[in-house]
């Protein structure tokens, strides 16, 4: 599969924080639920109530996140 392939079902291939920032994922947030806490980079205009793409800063991988499952706050 072409590494540049992108669709809502498959997040873009980004495997380093610098690459995520270059791809526009510049807003650092914490997504917390009763099961998981994620340190993410998201695009500044992301709708946090839907499903969105995010870069996981702990695991160095892209995720599709269901925003309604998390309490999301700015990472200060």
N, C-alpha and C positions, 0 to 999 in steps of 0.2 A: 504494500500500500504506500502511496505517495505520502511522505512525511508532511507535506503542505496541505493535505486533505483536511477540510474542516466542515463540520456540520454540528447542529445542536446535540446530536447523539454522541459525538466524539470531540472532546475539547482539543484545542490546538496542542501540538507537541512543543512543550517548553520545559526544559530540564535544569534551568539555572535561574536564580533570582534576577540576575542582570538581564537575561533574555526576557523574563516576564515583564520587567520594568520597560524594556525597549518595545515590547508588544503592547504597552499601554496599561498594564496592571500596576498602577502606581499608588493606590489608596490602601494603606495597611489597616486591617480590621481584625477583631477577635470575634469568632462565631462560637457561641457557647450553647450547649444543650445539656440535659441531664446525663447524656451518654458520652459526649465528646466536646472537646474544646479545640478549635482550629485557629491557627495564626495564618491569616490569608492576605494576599494582595488581590485587589479587585480593580476593575476599571472605574473611574470616578463617577460615571453616570449609571452605574448598575442599579437595577430594580431589585432591592433586597427582599421583596415579598414573593418573588417568583423563583424559577430555577435559573441559576447563573453560573458562569465559568469563573473560577478563581485559582490562583496559584497558592498551593500549600507550602508555606515557608519552612515548616518542620520536615516534611517528607520530600521536598523539592520535586513536586509533580503537580500537574493540573487536575482539578476536580470539577465535577458538576455538582453544585450545592443547591439543595432545596431550601431556600431562605426562610420559608415559613416554619421550619423545624428548629431554628436557632434564634437566640437573642444576639444581635450583632451590634458591636460598639467599636469606636475608633481605637486603634492601638496607639497609645501615646508614649 
